[in-house]
Amino acid sequence: MEIRPFRDTDAAELARLASSCARGEADFVLHPLWESEDELYAEFELHGIEPEDHLLVVDGGDGAPLATAGLLRFPGETTAALIPPVVSRSARGKGVGGELLRRALELAKRLDVKLASAALGSRNRSGYALLAAHGFRPVRQHFFMRCDGALGPAGALPDGVTLDAARPEDGEAIHGLYLEANFPARTPDASRRALEDGRHAHAVARRGHQVVAFVELDTHWPERPFVAFVGVDPALRDRGVGTGLVRWALAREFERGARSALLLLSPANRSALRAYEKVGFRRYRLLDVLERGL
């Protein structure tokens, strides 16, 4: 069994393998979700890293990959999302997953990763057992939700509130709402880059000249945008502003050719769950998130 770094010639087969595993609840992992070569490369481009340095492949002997594992992180970050072993059915039961995971953890240490996390479907019992055997421990759960283009009806908005595409001059207000919502720490420059990098789509709610809500979509996979962040002025929360804004932003993406939309949500956030269900999302998978310090 040869374990080697990723090569460009692996991309098509790895996308096929990832897509095949994503269809079954017993095989599901959050990373990778690639459905095409373009999506594989877009994922690494979004993170600003090279797949050759962060992705390992089990070579089947004829050059065709039988399995993959690796890491996703931003340059210099000491935390990383683990791509747990994804193994073709023909190679299962031969110790491939265990050896590949061991090598991926060695790679993480060489890259100075201090904390690795992995998210997999709650019915992926073999994956859970493999990670637990290598020191990973469960820390939380998420609903992985999906909307396949059938959006719910638009609801009424508070008086004076309108929905619009974000403009460059909205960056400061968006960053303020981001901070107020207690999302992971982000600098004003990072918020500005997200607004300008062409891999995100932003929409805002305005009341007069004031930005009172925003939504940020990851669009590095144009056919499957990901709802990343939604922030609403506290005075307007629970009044349909966030729901209406998400629906409006996704309608634009579906008009541009998107096939589905994705998001992650804590099961404890019942009000957000109801709001997203009104938009048209459904619970697609329940995910277990496991972590290990390195």
C-alpha positions, 0 to 999 in steps of 0.5 A: 500500500503506497500512501503519497501526496495528491497529484492532479491526475487524482482529482477526478477519481477523488471527486467521484469517491467523495460524491459516492460516500456522501450519498450514504448515511453510513459513509457520510463525512462533512469533508470532503463533499466534492462533486467535481474536480473544480470543487476540489480545487476551489476548496483548497483555493478558498483556504489559500493552500495547495492540495499537494501539501495537505492531501494524502492518497492511497495508490491502487498500484495502477495510479488510481487512488483508492482512498484519501485523507488530509487537512483543511486550514488557512495558512499559518492556522494551528487548528485544522479540519481533518478530512478523515479517511474516505476509502473505496469499497474495494479497499475496505477491511484491509487496514487502509483507513487506520494507516491513512489516518495515522499518516494524516495525523503525522502530516498535521504535526509536521504542519504545526497543527495543534487541534484537529476536528472532524465532522461525520454523520451520526450513522457513520459508526465505522468512521466514529470508531476509527477516530475514537481509537486514535484519540478523537473525542466528541465535542458537539453535534450539528444539523447539516441542512440543505435546500434544493431550490424550493424556497418558502414564501416570502414573509412580511418585513417590518415597516421601512426595511428593504433588501438589497445586494451589499455594496463596498461601502457597507463593509464597516456596518457588516463587520459591526453586525458580525461582531455583535453576533459573537461569531468567531473572531475576525478582523475588519480587513478579513471582513472586507476581503470576504466582501471583495474576493469574489468567493462570497456573496453578501446581501443586506437589509436596510432601514433608511440609510442604515444596514440592519442585517446581513447574510454572507454566503460562501460561493466557492462552489457556485452550484452549492452556496453555503450560508456562512453568517447571518447577523441582525440588529438586536432591535429587529431580531425575531421579526422575520428580517433574517429569514427574509434576507436569507431567502432573498440572497438564495433566490439570487443564487438559484437564478444564477444556476445554483442547484442547492444551498447548504448550512450547519446549525446547532440542534440547540438553536431551535429558533434558527432551525424554525427560521431556516425551515421557513426558508426551505431548508430541511435536515439532511444529516445529523453530524458528530464533531470530534476533536483531538489535540496534537 
